[in-house]
Amino acid sequence: MTLTLKQLSGNTYYIPGPVNIGVVINADVCLVIDTGLDKKSGKQILRCLQQAGLQVKAIINTHSHADHCGGNHPLRQAGAIICTSQLEKALIENTKLEPFYLFSAAPIEELESRFLMAPPSPVERVLDAGHCNLFGINLEILDLAGHSPGQIGVLTEDGVCFCGDAYVGETILQKYSMPYTADVSTALQTLQKLQQSDYKYYVPAHGQAVGSAVQIIAQNIAAYEQTLSQILSFINHEALPREEILARYITAHGRRFDAIQYVLYLSTITACLSHLHKTKQAAYSFANGRMLWYANK
């Protein structure tokens, strides 16, 4: 597969693909934003940049999910330092934590796959929200938490915002109804913040680079609201454990799943229940050894 480096504005480029890779250039050096799923992805990115005469000096991982940091090693071996937020640093350096927390214990072997567990990477620089300079490249680091606990976005001087998985494109939204989310309350705040922004381009990791993201962000917010409403409909007349809520959600949407998809859906449903509890729309009780959720009336 041949990757293509496409200019967005000024010194800001990206490499379109299953995971869009951001590239910001300063003379003959550059930094990349995310690295794809695996070593193969990293090698392809490196080859693309070398063919353009660029030396990679830094990687910014928007978050720790495997499809965003799995390609770190080839670029690091070429001399790039790895940068991310404080929270995501812990997970990127200890990638077994992701299947561990998704399973709530030592994971079954099916969850220890490259789709959930990238090779661990040492993070050399922690990025806080606000201005930063990396190898002469000025950036604004954005707090885009929600999809993951410490997800960050990157705003370049050219007005291009790399959004990580803060929102997803229409194709992904139609396929999954609602994307994986660790913290629904925070994710909604992040979406509202992005919706009110006015950048030149918005580049999600999964989806099209666009000049205005208002419509697609509205669709993402609607997907959250529809899922929350559906969960409330399940628990409006009877108290249910979260596994039963998930079963009804999966059945209603005709989803097929394996172990990985199941724990991702379960985690997202749990994040929805947490949001409904936080906003006083749902509560829980205990009966017959089970934690049961019901809608507040």
N, C-alpha and C positions, 0 to 999 in steps of 0.2 A: 504494500500500500504506500503510495506516494503522498506525502503531506504537502500542503500549500500554505505559504505565509501570505496573509492578506492584510493590506493596510486599511485601518479604520480612520485614523486621523493623525497627522503629524508623525510622531515617533511611536505611535501605538498601533500594534498589529495583533492579529490572532491567527491561530491555526485551527480551522474548523474541523470537527470530528465528532465522534460519539460523546467526547468530553472536549469542549472548546478550550483551547490553551491560549492564555494571554501572553503577549510578548511586548516588552517595552524596551526601546533601543536608545543607547547613548553612544554615538560614533560607531565603533566596531564591537561594543560589548552590549549585552542585553540581560534582562531578567525574564523569567517565565512565571506565569501564574498557573499553578497546577500542572501535573505531569501524566495524567492518564492512569490506566488500570494496572499496568505491569511493566516489567523490564523491556518488553518489546515496544511498548508505547514510548518509553523513555528514550530508547535507541532511535526510534523514528523521529522524535522531536529533535534530538541532538543532531541527527543527520541533516534534517531540514534547515536548522539554524547554521550549521557548519557550511552548507552549500550556499547560504546567503552571506557567508563571510563573517559570521557573528560568534563571539565567545560568550558562553553563558556564565555569568558571575553569581547569580542568585536564583533560587526557587522560592516563590511564595506559595505555600499551600493554604488555600482558603479554609480547608478543614481536613480532618483526619480520615475521611472515608477512603476506602481502597482505590476507587476510581479517580481520586484526586491526588493521591501521593504514591501510588504503586509504581510509578515510573521514575521515582526520585534517584535511584542509585546510578544509572548511567550518566545522568547530568551531574551528580555529585562527584563521580569519578573523573569527570571532565573539569572539575574545579569549582563547581557552584556550591555556595553555602545554602542551607535550608532555613527558611524563616516562616514563622506562623505565630498565632496568638498563644498566650500562656496556657490556656486550657487545652487547646489542640496539640500543643507540644507534648503534653503528658501522654496523649493517645498515639501520636505519630511515633514517639519513641518506644511505646509499649503497645503495639498493635493488637496483641492478644486480648487487650481489655475490651475491644469492641464486641467480639462474639461472647465474651464473658458477661458483659452487662446486658446484652440482648437476650441471653439465655438465663440471666440472673444467677449464674453459678458456672463452674467449669463446663465449657461447652461440649456438646457432642461433636464428633469428628466432622460431620457434614457441615458444621458452621465454621470450621477452621480452613476455609477456602480462600482463594485469592480475591473473591468477590467481597469478602468481609474483612480479610486480614492481610493487609499489605506487608511487605518486608519492613521491619522497623528502620527508622532513619533518625540520625542525631540532628537535633535542631540547634543551629549555632546562634540564631538571633530571634528574640521574642519581639513581636510587633504589637504595640498598643494602639488603640484608636487615636487618630490624629496624624499630623504630618510626619513623614520620615524621608530620609534620603539614603538610597542604596546605590553605591558606585556612580554617584553623580546624577542619579535619576530621582526626581522629586515625585512623591506619591502622597496620597491621603488614604490612610487605612480606615475602613469603615467597620463598625460593629454591626454584623448582620446575623447575630445569633438566632437560634430557633430551630432550624433544620438540624444543626448540631450545637453543642453547648457554647463553643467559642468561635463559631464561624466568622470569618472576616471577608470583606470585600475590598477591592483596590480601585481607587479613582486616580487616573493619570492626569498630568498637566494638560493633556489634549481633550479632557472632558469625557473620557471613556470610563465607564464603570463596569468592572468585572465583578459579577454578583454571586459567584459560586452557585450554590443550590438554594439561595434565598427564594427564588421562584423557578419554575420549570416552563418549558415551551408547551405549546398546545398539544403536540403529538404525545408527549409524555403524560400530560394531564388527562388526555382522553384514554390512554392505555391503563393508567393506574388509579383513576378517580381522585385520589389524594396521595401526594408523594409522602415518603417517609419523613417524619418530623419528631424530634426529641422533645420540643417544648412548644406547644401550640400557642400559648399566650404570647410568648416572646416572638415567635414566627409571625404572628399577625401584626405585632407592633413593627417588626422589621419591614413587612410588606407595605404597611401604611406609610412608613418613613420613605421607602423607595418611591411609592406612588406620588408623594408630594415633592420629590426631587426634580431637578431639571438639568439632566446631563445630556451631552451630545449623543452618546451611544450607550446602550445597555447590553452587556454580553452575559447571558446566563451560561452555566456550564453545559446545560442540556437545552438547546433551543437556538433560535435565530438571534443574531445581533440586530438590534432595532434602534431607531432614533427616538421612539417613544414607547415606553413599556407600560403605559397607563392601562391599556386594554388587557394585556396578558396578565398583569398583576391583579386586575379586577377579577379575572377568571380564576386565578389562584385563590384569592380571598373567597370567592363564591364556592370553590371546591371545599375549602375548610368549613364554611358555613353550612353547606349541604351535608357534609359528613357529621358535623355536630348535631344538626337537626335530626338526621336519621338515627343517631345513637339515642337521642332523647325520645324518639318515637318508640324505640325498642324497650326503653325502661320506664315509659310513661305509665303503664298499667301493671307492671310486674317488676320485682327486683331481680336482677340477673348478675351472675359473675362475669368478669370481663371476657373469659373464654367463650361464653355463650353469646355475648355481644359481638365478638369477633366472628363467630360462626354464622350469625345472622347477617352480618355485614358482607362476608365473603359470599354467602349463598345469594344474597340480594343482587350482588354485582357479577355473579357467575365467574368468580375467580378460580383459576387453577393455581396450586401453590406447592412448593417443596419446603424443606426445613428452613432455608434462608428466607424465603418470602413470608413464611408463617411468622417467624419471630419479628420480622420488620413490620408486618401488619399489626401484630400484637402490641409491639412497642408504640406504634402510632395511635392505636385505639386507646392505649393506656394514657398517652399524652393528651388525647382528647378528653378522657375522663377527668384527668387532673385539671384541665382548663375549665370544664363544666363545674367541677367542685370549687375551684378558685372563684368562679363568677357566680357561685350560689345557685346554679341551675340544676345541680345533681348532688346527691349525698350517698353515703354508704352505710351498711349495717352488717352485722355478722349473724349467720344462722346455719346450723348443721355443718359447722366447720368450713363455711365458705364466706368470702367477702362479697356482698351483694350491692349492686348499684341501682339507684332509683332516682327518678326525676323529682325535683322539688316542685310543689304546686302552691 
